[in-house]
Every structure is written in structure tokens, then in C-alpha cells.
Amino acid sequence: MDAYEVGDRIKLGHAALQSLADQADVDLIHIKGYATEDGLYPPLRTSSDADVLVRPRHVARFVEAIRNRGWEEVASFESGSAFHHAATYRHDWWGPVDVHRLFPGLQEDPDTAFERLWEDRQKAQIAHFPCTVLSHLDQVLFVLLHTVRDGSRGNHDSAHLHKILSEKDFERLSQRAKELRAEVGFAAWRGTLDEYRGHPDYLLWKYMMDGGSRLTEWRARLAAERTLRGKATTLGRAFLVNTDHLAMKLGHTPTRGEITKQWFVRLGLGTRDVTRGALQRITPKSRRG
């Protein structure tokens, strides 16, 4: 199956998801990928999955609806990413979908953020089916926020946006980012993240941009948690194997032995990172190679 056939399949998936949402009386907005206006991505850009943002109080009802129609969970909200923002489901016909309960970078309360996005929503034809999508301005904001987390492909998408957007567009995007409390992610995209060095999310966005060790990632996750309970939960997860990701890597449900083996690998990597960090702190800069 070539890229164009995959694209057609994902577009049909968008249509199927919208139909299910309509039947279940669920508010959702199709985001990124094929739900985005022509020209906001580089030419010939394709997507391998669908993405939908669901009104938070409708998430449980929507998940039940898609499960009843053959969508199987691949990764949960807790295991999906550092932001715990989306769960991944896959259908034999329509491929994968990321069901978002919030969008990384938007620090506004998820219910309030969704309502603000919903107020400016519009309709677009995806696979000849009317689907609810973001306004033009919100589409651009979502694409640019995602580029920071999307590796080399994100770099290409970001360069394209810098090429097509005007200073007036940047001003409008900056204002919209403030309305949705997305200033830190927007600053990461614009290269001014250091202005938010004291912000709880600073280290997490810096890690998304620059990468680093697993220890760096978990430090960033801890810093981003706002409550002691959240920090304790995150610290506990640092020592556990992400069985959803391991299953995707292995291509099957991992056995107890495979989980145990991965735990020791995880422990070894963590020990190595801690040792390396300690050595860097005590070794004079002049001797660092």
C-alpha cells in the first residue's frame, strides 16, 4: 500500500469517526493532517493516522462508541506521551486514530480551551463527508505547536510555516496563543523559549526541542507536574515499563519475561544516565572531551 492509498484510508477514517461522533452526540474536532487546509503543510506531506480532539466530558462516551465499532486500544492516555494527552486506537479498515482529551501546549483548562476552539469551528469535507475542523488560525497554531514535538518531520513543517506566514500572521498567532495560554509552546517554536526559563513547562519543551537522556526527560516531566500527587505518580511511572510501547515495538502483547527484561534494560539506562550526569558535574570543563 503506497502513501496515497494510506492517505485515502486515513481520510475515510476521519469520515467514519465523524459519523460515529454524530450518532453518539459527541462534540469532536478533527485536527492536524488531512483535517488541515491545503498549503499549511509542505507539498506531498502525508499523514499516517487521524487525530481528533474530543470535548473532555464526551471522551468516555466516544471511546465506548468507537470500541463498539471495532477500534482497539493500542496506547492509553497514561502511556501515550509525556503530556498524557491522547489515547491511540486502531481499526482494521480505517487505520489508527489518536483520540485527544487535550492538546499539548494549551495550558488553558481543557474544558474551557475546547469551548473556545468550538466557538470558532468550521466544516470541511474529508472523504466527501462533512467534518468539524478548527478555524484557520487555530489550525496554524496546532500545526506549529506540534512541529516542536515531531522531530525532523516537524523541522520541515516548521520551516514551511516560517516561509508562508507574515508578520501580521505572527501577531495574530501570538494573541491567540495568549488566549489559550499556549505562550510557552509558541515561544519554543519561535526560538524564544528562554524567556520562560522559570515556567514549570520550560524543561519539558526544551527536552522536546533538544532531546536528551531519559533522566533529562523524567526531570522535565516532574517539573511540569503542578501537584505533589502528580509528581509522585510521575516518579512512580519512571520505574515502570511502558507495556503499551513495548507491545508496539515487539508486535505482540509482551510476556512477563519480556517485561522483566525490559525493566532491567530501563534500570541499566537510568543508572548510566545518573552516573554520566554525576561525572559531568565533578569533571573540570577543561578535561571534558
N, C-alpha and C positions, 0 to 999 in steps of 0.2 A: 504494500500500500504506500503510494508516494505522498509527498507533503500536501498536494492538492486534495487527494482523497481523504486524508486525515482531517484537513480543514473542513471539508464538506460534512464529515461525520460530526465534528465538534459543533458546527453551526446547527445541524439537526438536533444535537444535544441541547443547545440553548433553547430551541423551539419546544422540545419535549419538556424541559424544566419549567418554562413559562406556562405551558398548558397545565402541568401538574399544580403549579402555584395558583393559577386561576381557579382550578377545581377545588383546591383546599382553602381558598380565601386567604392566601398568604401574600404579603407585600414583599417583593424582592426586586432588586435592581441588578441587571447584567452589567458587569464591569470588565475593563481591560479587553485585550484580544479582539475577537470578532464583534464585540459589543461597542467598539470604538470607531469613531468616524474615520473615513479614508483620509490618509495624509498625516495622521498623528504618529504613525509608526514608519520606519524606513520601508522602501519598496520591497515587495516579495516577503515581508515578515509574516511568519505563520505562528499559530498557537497550537499547543498540544493538549489543551484542556479548556473547559469552560469555567468561568468564575462568576459567582452570584453573591451579592450582599443581601442578607435577609433581615427584615425587621427583627430585632432581638427577641421580642416576645412571641414571634412566629416561628422561631428556629426549630423548636421541638416538633411542632405540627408539620413543618416542611420536611424535616428529616424522616418522620414517620411516613409521610406521603411517598417520598422517593424510595424508601426501603420497601414499601409495599408494591412498588413497580419495578423491582429488580436491581436497584442500586445497592451495592455492597460497600461497607466502610473499609477504607484502606488505611487511613490515619485519623485519629481522633483530634479534637480541639487541643487537648493537652499535649499530644505528641507531635503535632504538625509542624510547629515552629517555635522560636523563642517568644513570639508575640501571642501564642495560643489563640490565633485569630480565626483559623479555618480548619474544617474537617474535610478530608478527601474521600469521595465516593466514586465508584466505577460501575459502569453499565456495559454489558457485553456488546450492545449495539452502539451506544452513544459515547462510549469512552469515559474519561474521568471528569469530575467537577470538583472544584473547591467551593465549599459552602462557607461563606464568611459570616461571622456574627459581629465582626468589627473589622476595620481596615487599618493596618499598621501605619502609624504616623498621625492619625487623627486622635488627639487626646481629649476631645470633647466626649462627654458621656455618650455611650453607644446609642441609646435611645434618642437623645437629642440630635446627635450627628446624623442618624438615619433620617429623622424627620426633616432636617434642613436639606439633605440631599433629595428627599422625596418631594419636597415642595417644588424643586426646580427640574424634576424628572421630565423625560420626553419619551416618545415612542420611536422605535426603529424596526425595520424589517430585517430579521435574521432567519435565513432559510425560508423566506416568504411568509414569516409568521410575526405578528406584532409583539415586540418585546419591550419591556420597560428598561430604559438606559439612563445614564447620567446626563446632565446638561453638558454643553460643550466645555465650559470652564472646568467643571468637576471631572470630566474625562481627562483633560490635560493634567490636572492636579494628581489624579490617581496614577496616571502613567508615569509621571516624573517621580512620584514617591516610590513607586515600585522599581524604577531603574536603579535606585541606590542599593536594593537588595538582590538584584538579578545578575550579578557577575558580569562577564564580558558582554553578554547579550544586552544587559542593561546599559553598559557603556555606549553601545551603538545606538540604542534607543535615546539615550540622553543627548548624545551628540546631534542626533536628528532634531530633537526638540529645540536645542540651542540654536540650530540653524534656521528653523521656521518661525520661532517666536520673536515678537518685537518687544521693545522696552515697555510699551503700553500693556502688552500681554503679561510681562513680568510683574508690573504693578498690580494688575487685576488678580493675578495668581497669589501674590503676596497678601493682598487684602482677604482673599478667600481662605488662605491658609490660616490667617488670624481668626477668622470667623469659626473655623473648625478646629482651632488650636493645633494646627499642623506645622507650626513655625520651625520646630527642630528638624523634622524631616525635610522641609523645604530648604532650610539652611544647609543641610547635608548635601542636597542636590546642587545648590548654588555655590558650594565651596566655602561657606562661612560658618561651618559648624562650631568652630572655636568660640564664637560669640555666646554659645550656650554651654560652656565648659562646666558650669555649676549645676546644670539641669540633670535630673535623675536619668533621663534617657540619653544623655550625651555619650556615655561609653558604649551603649548598645548600637547607636547609629554609627559611631566611629568603627566599631567592630564590623558592622555591615559593609562599610566602605573599604576598610583597610585589611580586614581579615585578622588572623592571629591564631594563637593556640586555643585549645579547649578551655584552658584555665582563664584566658582572656575573655572568652565568650561567657563563661559562668559568672565571672566577676561583673560583667556588664549586665547580665540577667538579674543578679542580686541587686545591683544599684538601681535598676529600673523598677523593681517592686516597691510599691508605696507603703505596704503594711508589714508588720513583723510576721504575721501569719503567711503572707505571700512570700517573704524572704525565706521562712522556714520550709515552706513547700518546695520552693525552687532549689534550696540547698539539698533537700532530700532527693529530688529528682537527679541531681548531679551525680549521684552514686548508683543510679538505676540504669539498666539497659533500655533503650527505646525499642521495644519489641515491634512496633509498627514499622519503623525504619529498617530494622533488621529483617523483617519479613519481606519488605520490598527489595532489599539487597539480595537475599537468598532466593527469592521467587517462591517461597513456601512458608507456612507457619513454622517458626523456629521451635526446635525441640528444647527440652530443659538443658541438655548438654550444650547445645549451641548458644543458649542464653548465658550459661555459666562461663563458657569460653570467652564470649564477648565481654562479660563483666571483668574478667581478668585482663583482657586487652585494654578495656577502658581504664582499669586501675593502673596498669602499666603506663599508659599515655599520660594519665594525670600525675603520676609520680615523676615522670620525666619532665613534664612542664614545670612542676613545682621546683625540682632540682635545678633546672636550667634557669628559672627566674631567680633563685637564690644565688647561684653562681654569678649571674649578671650583676646583681646588686653588690656583691663583695669584690668583684674583679675590677681593678682600675681601668678606666676608659682607654688608657694608652695601651693596655695589653689585650683588649678585645679584638678578635680577628674578624 
